[in-house]
Amino acid sequence: MHGAEFEAGQRAREWFHELTVPPGVWTVVRVDGRGFSRFTEQHFDKPFDARFSGLMVETAQAMLTEFGARYVYTESDEISLVLDPEHGLFGRGVEKIVSISAGVASAAFTHAAGQPAHFDSRVWIGAGVGDVIDYVSWRQADATRCALNGWCYWTLRKAGASRQEATKRLQGTTAADKNELLFQHGINFNEVPTWHRRGIGLWREDVSREGHDPVRGVDVTTTRRQVHVERELPMKDDYRALVEKLITHGSG
């Protein structure tokens, strides 16, 4: 077999290499920490740890910069990046987007934490702005649900319950039941930090600063792009309106 024929034969076996995100659609790339339940239990406080949150935000900032996302949302050990329909990253190749996003997240978190950590990645696509808003609303609802479960579970554990006892105690309980459980332990879930319950949003914005030009002897205004980190996100309709504004008015 000639070299060129052999090369072509091997290339043909890369079945998924030509899989691309369709043009004209919104893309969300979501990375999740691999094995982070055990990792966080070993190294961080529960149910929430400000240091771990800071590491996730630092990782999200790195991804926002690397991929030029319109909006980035992080909760727990996951990060979602919203890419507009015109993005052409890596020729829109799914393999490239998935592998490089997981690699960037893993490298950024590892560098920030000083210990190895790994992320996996997936691609979500939506036909329009409404789909994207539904997606981020879904992830925020997941953040609230997981936060309530986490607060209940770790409150029981810290009160002396075993893993099995805490899990069994929460089986079949409603959100109202969980809120009552926390209240019995002196915790009002609505008063825990907002970022526990609603996650954290990141986007780029223009910031103006007043200054003085000593050469010309005049006051000047400079505008710089910087990453905004929002730990007090609104919820429901107000959150949907915020995200719509960010992704449709070119915050990126």
C-alpha positions, -999 to +999 in steps of 0.1 A: +000+000+000+013+034-009+020+059+019-008+083+007-033+054+006-023+042+040-026+078+054-060+081+039-071+048+053-061+057+088-077+092+085-110+075+074-112+057+107-115+090+126-152+086+124-162+115+146-135+140+136-158+157+111-187+161+135-193+198+138-218+221+156-243+233+130-239+269+118-263+295+132-270+278+165-262+288+201-237+266+217-232+259+254-201+241+266-205+226+300-176+212+320-180+191+351-155+181+377-146+143+375-147+126+409-152+159+427-176+145+454-147+126+470-122+153+461-141+181+477-150+161+508-113+154+514-100+190+509-129+215+515-156+223+540-192+212+534-217+219+522-200+250+507-165+263+508-156+298+498-121+287+488-134+260+464-159+285+450-130+309+444-111+281+425-142+275+403-145+312+396-109+314+386-113+285+363-145+300+348-126+333+342-099+314+324-125+297+302-143+330+296-111+345+283-100+315+263-133+309+245-147+345+243-180+334+258-210+358+260-219+345+295-204+320+319-223+303+347-209+282+375-225+262+403-211+234+424-183+217+402-197+227+368-192+256+344-213+265+314-201+288+286-225+304+262-211+308+227-230+329+202-241+315+168-212+333+149-184+316+169-161+296+148-139+280+174-118+251+161-139+251+129-169+243+152-155+208+156-172+190+184-141+168+193-119+199+195-144+219+215-150+191+240-113+181+244-099+216+246-125+229+270-120+200+293-082+205+291-084+242+298-107+237+328-084+209+342-053+230+337-067+262+352-082+245+382-050+224+388-029+255+386-051+275+410-055+247+435-020+234+434-032+198+430-044+178+401-081+178+391-099+167+360-130+179+341-151+163+314-170+183+288-201+182+267-218+203+240-254+216+241-270+234+212-300+257+210-319+272+181-325+306+196-320+329+225-351+314+243-334+280+243-303+294+259-324+312+286-342+280+293-308+262+296-294+287+322-327+287+341-325+249+342-289+250+356-299+276+382-328+256+393-304+226+396-281+248+418-310+256+441-321+220+444-286+208+450-279+235+475-310+226+496-301+189+495-265+196+504-273+219+533-298+193+547-274+163+542-244+180+558-264+195+586-275+160+595-240+146+591-226+173+614-253+165+639-240+130+641-258+111+614-240+085+593-240+086+555-267+060+554-288+077+581-286+111+565-295+097+531-324+077+544-337+107+564-339+128+532-355+101+510-390+111+498-389+146+514-402+177+497-386+211+495-409+222+523-397+193+544-361+201+538-366+238+547-383+227+579-355+204+587-330+232+584-352+255+604-352+230+632-314+232+632-315+270+633-309+276+596-330+297+573-322+285+538-333+318+523-306+335+543-276+314+533-253+332+509-270+339+475-243+322+455-250+289+474-285+289+461-283+306+427-247+300+415-223+326+401-224+345+367-195+360+349-193+383+319-171+409+304-180+446+307-166+480+299-155+500+329-146+537+326-121+554+348-113+591+352-077+601+351-053+629+342-029+632+313+001+651+327+016+656+293-014+674+278-026+687+312-061+675+307-085+651+324-092+620+304-116+590+306-103+556+298-124+525+291-112+490+298-128+456+294-128+435+326-145+404+339-175+410+362-182+382+387-217+383+401-224+364+433-258+380+439-277+367+408-314+373+406-337+343+400-366+333+378-379+360+354-353+386+366-325+361+359-339+352+325-340+390+316-304+395+328-291+366+307-311+377+276-296+412+279-261+398+283-261+375+253-281+396+229-263+429+235-229+417+228-215+417+264-187+395+251 
